[in-house]
Amino acid sequence: MTILVTGATGTIGRHVVEQLTQRGADVRALVRDPAKAEFPAGVSVVRGDFLDVDALRSAFDGVSTLFLLNAVVPDEFTQALIALNLAREAGIERIVYLSVIHSDVYVNVPHFAGKFGVERMIEQMGFNATILRPAYFIDNDLTVKDVVFQHGVYPMPIGSQGLAMVAASDIGEIAALELLRREASPAPLPTEVINVVGPDTLTGSDVTEIWSDVLGRPVVYGGDDPAAFEQNLRQFMPPWMAYDMRLMSGRFLTDGMRAEPGDLERLTTLLGRPLRSYRAFASALAAAA
């Protein structure tokens, strides 16, 4: 039986592929450009994207379980609906969908609202799925490493409510374990929603304290300014996406991204180990510098 991983070369997808192959699964990876795909031996690579109906039909043929990951794009919801309809057409009943934590709370943020809509469509279309709702990716902060190291400023406007930051490698392993659990079940399992959180809920001042300790010099917080965040992002991403990120950071400030009771214990049991901490991430970057 074959597990199809979409978004297979991305931040999360590559970890999913790696974890599945380590556990002996038959993995098929959907990618835009096979020439750029570097996967472990035995992974079947197929070319395609969510708007190429013929390519998706071919990719879904013979698949038993689907890992659905849609990129943050203007037509994310449409792409997901095409994939779900074609998956149903192909007889796929087992899905792990990568959503986002508080998708039902951050209702004004486009990519959160889109993922919440996909969750509802998975339910309405009768799929049996694990809905993974990860919090802020620790790995996002790779993009600001140089600012932290060279200028002593942590520029992400994450606020004082706290974010339960989680490592991409942990998300990928949790997704792989859920895919294998559903794959191995004689009958499709009921739908479950899992918040994927890290071991610590961190504020802007918490993160700067970690960086200051790890680097051995002061690192200060850049402040709660979503408008400035948007303007910085516009230097390297489309205006619509920068605005989407601004709206998200605004909800960081008002709502945070906090775990619910039992979330951390559930994930620790599932992995059989502690989740990776932000301090471990920062320490590894500092050691490599």
C-alpha positions in Angstrom: 0.0 0.0 0.0 1.3 3.4 -1.0 1.4 6.6 1.1 1.4 9.8 -1.0 3.2 12.9 0.4 2.3 16.2 -1.1 4.5 19.3 -0.4 7.3 16.7 -0.2 10.3 19.0 -0.7 9.1 21.6 1.8 9.9 22.4 5.4 7.5 19.7 6.8 7.1 17.4 3.8 10.8 16.4 3.6 10.7 15.3 7.2 7.5 13.3 6.6 9.2 11.5 3.7 12.3 10.8 5.7 10.4 9.4 8.7 8.2 7.2 6.6 11.1 5.7 4.6 13.0 5.1 7.9 10.0 3.0 8.9 9.9 1.0 5.7 6.8 2.6 4.2 6.1 2.6 0.4 6.3 6.3 -0.2 5.3 8.4 -3.3 6.3 12.1 -3.4 4.4 14.7 -5.4 6.8 17.5 -6.5 6.8 20.3 -9.0 10.3 19.6 -10.2 11.7 16.1 -9.8 15.2 17.4 -10.8 15.3 19.3 -7.5 14.0 16.4 -5.3 16.5 14.6 -3.2 14.9 11.8 -1.3 16.0 8.5 0.3 16.4 5.5 -2.0 13.1 3.8 -2.8 10.9 6.9 -2.8 8.8 7.1 -6.0 8.7 10.7 -7.3 5.9 12.0 -9.5 5.7 15.5 -11.1 2.6 17.6 -10.6 0.8 20.3 -8.6 -2.7 20.8 -7.2 -4.0 22.6 -10.3 -2.9 19.9 -12.7 -5.9 17.6 -12.5 -4.4 14.9 -14.9 -1.1 14.8 -12.9 -3.0 14.5 -9.6 -5.2 11.7 -11.0 -2.0 9.8 -11.9 -0.3 10.6 -8.6 -3.4 9.3 -6.6 -3.7 6.1 -8.6 -3.0 3.2 -6.2 -2.6 5.4 -3.2 -4.1 4.1 0.1 -3.2 7.0 2.5 -2.6 10.8 1.7 -0.6 13.4 3.4 -2.2 16.7 2.3 -0.2 19.8 2.7 -1.2 23.0 0.8 1.2 25.9 0.4 0.2 29.4 1.5 -1.0 30.7 -1.9 -3.9 32.9 -3.0 -5.9 29.9 -4.2 -5.0 27.5 -1.4 -8.6 26.6 -0.6 -9.4 25.8 -4.3 -6.2 23.7 -4.6 -7.2 21.7 -1.5 -10.7 21.1 -2.7 -9.5 19.8 -6.1 -7.2 17.4 -4.2 -9.9 16.2 -1.9 -12.4 15.6 -4.8 -9.8 13.7 -6.8 -8.8 11.7 -3.7 -12.4 10.7 -3.2 -12.6 9.8 -6.9 -9.5 7.6 -6.4 -11.0 5.8 -3.4 -8.6 7.2 -0.9 -10.2 7.1 2.6 -7.3 7.8 4.9 -5.9 11.3 5.2 -3.5 13.3 7.4 -4.0 17.0 6.8 -1.6 19.7 7.9 -3.8 22.6 9.1 -2.7 25.2 11.7 -3.5 25.7 15.4 -6.3 28.1 16.2 -7.6 27.9 12.6 -11.0 28.5 14.1 -9.8 31.6 16.1 -7.6 33.5 13.7 -10.6 33.9 11.4 -9.5 37.1 9.7 -6.1 35.7 8.6 -6.5 34.3 5.1 -4.4 31.2 5.3 -5.8 30.3 8.7 -9.4 30.7 7.4 -8.6 28.7 4.3 -7.3 25.8 6.3 -10.3 25.9 8.6 -12.5 25.7 5.5 -10.5 22.6 4.4 -11.0 21.0 7.8 -14.8 21.5 7.4 -14.7 20.0 3.8 -12.8 17.0 5.0 -15.6 16.4 7.5 -18.5 17.2 5.1 -17.0 14.9 2.4 -16.9 12.0 4.8 -13.1 11.4 4.9 -11.5 9.7 7.8 -8.6 12.0 8.8 -6.1 13.2 11.3 -6.1 17.0 11.4 -2.8 18.2 12.5 -2.8 21.7 13.9 0.8 22.9 14.4 1.7 26.1 16.3 4.5 28.5 15.1 7.4 26.6 13.5 10.6 27.1 15.4 12.3 26.8 12.0 10.7 30.0 10.9 13.4 31.8 12.9 16.1 30.6 10.5 15.1 33.5 8.4 16.1 36.0 11.2 19.2 34.3 12.3 21.5 36.9 10.7 19.6 39.8 12.4 19.9 38.1 15.7 23.6 37.2 15.3 24.8 40.4 13.6 22.6 43.1 15.2 21.5 41.6 18.5 17.8 42.0 17.7 15.0 39.4 17.6 12.7 41.0 15.0 9.7 38.6 15.0 6.7 40.4 16.5 5.4 37.5 18.6 4.1 39.5 21.5 3.6 38.6 25.2 0.7 36.1 25.0 3.1 33.2 24.2 3.5 30.8 21.3 4.0 27.1 21.8 6.7 26.9 19.2 7.4 23.5 17.6 10.2 22.1 15.5 9.5 21.1 11.9 11.2 17.8 12.5 8.8 17.0 15.3 5.8 17.9 13.1 7.1 15.7 10.3 7.6 12.7 12.6 4.2 13.1 14.2 2.6 13.3 10.7 4.5 10.1 9.7 3.4 8.2 12.7 -0.2 9.2 12.1 0.0 8.2 8.4 1.4 4.8 9.4 -1.3 4.4 12.1 -4.1 5.0 9.6 -2.4 2.9 6.9 -2.1 -0.1 9.2 -5.6 0.0 10.5 -7.9 -2.7 9.0 -10.7 -0.2 8.7 -10.5 3.6 8.4 -10.1 5.3 11.8 -12.4 8.1 13.1 -11.3 11.6 12.5 -9.1 13.2 15.2 -7.7 16.7 15.7 -4.3 17.0 17.2 -2.7 20.3 18.3 1.0 20.0 17.5 2.9 22.2 20.0 6.4 22.5 21.4 7.5 22.0 25.0 7.7 25.7 25.9 5.2 28.6 25.4 7.4 31.6 24.6 7.0 35.3 24.5 9.2 37.9 22.7 11.1 38.5 26.0 11.5 34.7 26.6 13.1 34.2 23.1 15.5 37.1 23.6 16.5 35.7 27.0 17.3 32.4 25.4 19.3 34.0 22.6 21.2 36.2 25.1 22.1 33.2 27.2 23.1 31.1 24.2 25.2 33.8 22.5 26.6 35.2 25.7 25.7 38.8 24.8 22.5 40.9 24.9 19.8 40.3 22.4 16.8 42.6 22.5 13.2 42.2 21.3 12.3 44.2 18.2 8.8 45.0 19.5 5.2 44.5 18.7 4.8 46.2 15.3 2.9 44.2 12.7 3.0 47.1 10.2 6.8 47.2 10.2 6.8 43.4 10.0 4.7 43.7 6.8 7.0 46.2 5.2 10.1 44.1 5.9 8.4 41.0 4.4 7.5 42.9 1.3 11.2 43.0 0.4 11.1 39.3 -0.5 7.5 38.1 -0.8 4.4 39.3 -2.6 2.4 42.1 -0.9 -0.7 39.9 -0.4 1.4 37.3 1.5 3.2 40.0 3.6 -0.2 41.4 4.6 -1.4 37.9 5.5 1.6 37.5 7.7 0.9 40.9 9.3 -2.6 39.8 10.1 -1.2 36.7 11.7 1.3 38.6 13.8 -1.6 40.8 15.0 -3.3 37.7 16.3 -0.1 36.6 18.0 -0.3 39.8 20.0 -4.0 39.5 20.9 -4.5 35.7 21.2 -1.1 34.0 21.3 -0.7 30.3 20.3 -1.1 28.4 23.5 -1.4 24.6 24.0 -4.5 23.1 25.5 -4.4 20.8 28.5 -3.1 17.4 27.6 -1.5 18.4 24.3 2.1 18.1 25.3 1.6 14.8 27.1 -0.2 13.4 24.1 2.6 14.3 21.7 5.4 13.1 24.1 3.6 9.7 24.4 3.2 9.5 20.6 6.9 10.3 19.9 8.2 8.3 22.9 10.6 11.2 23.7 10.6 14.9 24.6 9.9 17.4 21.9 12.7 19.7 20.7 13.0 23.0 22.5 13.7 26.4 21.2 16.8 26.5 23.3 18.1 23.4 21.5 17.4 25.1 18.2 19.2 28.2 19.2 22.2 26.3 20.7 22.7 24.3 17.5 22.7 27.5 15.4 25.2 29.2 17.7 27.5 26.1 17.7 27.5 26.1 13.9 28.2 29.8 13.5 
